[in-house]
């Protein structure tokens, strides 16, 4: 225990009018965004994991499966980069966020915040800002690496970048909302598997680890219910030549359907969030 | 200053809360006057935490009337939250941030906060302002909790077992801090199971046992302590003697006359707060 001055002074309560306008949710949300991003970059272990995991996965897959599709001239490495992009968004926005918020519910952060006049919306704004920053940095690293060493062609066509933006935004939003709700399942410090397991299954059936066109028909149909398959397909449509569209289950990129399924998940996620997001642990009625 | 003039800071009538078959709070009536330190004492499981959490707006009640600063906490808004301060029982949040960063950030939540640096100084953490909370000792961490609790310049401060795990010197300094807050005009509701803490700090004490208030009074009058017979002990003719009397002064005077001057090994003992407390909670067991 370090010694501190024995004399305790406290500022006297200053007489004042109580009618001062409360700080707006937007202003507090901005402050929370800065705080969240700062916390993320200070936690070196978590940061290293977030940024290196998709890279390590990609390097492993790219070195194990190295073939070229004869009909389209697309290499498995190019396909894997797009899969890792989608997986990175899901792991940051859904998996990491769920674990983090679950942890904050467990360690008293949420309870403390609820004890203050902070508007709840400000908390969510802060989280969204954090996952946007981290998932975009992650994507930039992957794209840079893919373009430099694995024959990924960064598109020159602005239309393709437009596709990237909406696939990313819809996918990230859906995953963030699901992640916030999924945090309810994380009980205590060892609650990880509840979230990790379903995410891992999704990664296998959605074409992240296995080239989607090589998956059995039944698996393809099941995965089409979930967002990850559509995020992967959307990313392929951005970074692979149009010839590859013929390999897709529908023989095309299906942009309309991709947007619809992802938007539906955004709506479902938002409803679940409003209905079920808890500020307190289960034992606290 | 605008305050609920003359009215109690907290008014509770017939408060009830059950968890399944277990009745945690069983008809509590309680008044905390504006400007006082009120200590809520009671053994574990007596309903202290449940009661305070209901008053803080963190938990719902099953029955009864509750007004905290004239507002029902179950229907409280952010404006009400800005008028109260809560120091939670234990916290391990915001490990990556420094003391200064956290206090400045939380100050943004309040319409009219105290000066964050002055508050850090007031709780004796000025020397630790640049350190991350993960590096603070238990006592320092607790003082940070208090800093966050008083930051909004609350009219009413909830202190839930604030000195658990403190060493005696730090505890003493913490008591000075709490007393100085009261002197500055803050009403304080303290829960503790340290009797010396209640005796040192509280203007009034309420004893909670089995979900009911069994007595409310000043520390020196609790349970009729001031009226209880005193035990006088002394040594006469080499043998220890003892007498229980309602008039210890007369007895001591008589002894002094009889033994001619200094009475050997004289002591006058009245029941301590601890004796009274144990008797009070024993009655309900």
Interface residues (C-beta under 8 A of the other chain):
Chain A: X1 X2 X4 X5 X6 X8 X9 X10 X11 X12 X13 X14 X15 X16 X17 X18 X20 X21 X22 X23 X27 X28 X31 X35 X38 X39 X42 X43 X104 X107 X108 X109 X111 X112 X114 X115 X116 X117 X118 X119 X280 X284 X285
Chain B: X1 X2 X19 X53 X56 X58 X59 X60 X78 X79 X81 X82 X83 X84 X86 X88 X90 X91 X92 X93 X94 X96 X97 X101 X105 X106 X108 X109 X110 X111 X112 X114 X115 X118 X119 X121 X122 X123 X124 X125 X126 X127 X128 X132 X137 X139 X140 X148 X150 X152 X153 X167 X169 X170 X173 X176 X177 X180 X181 X184 X185 X186
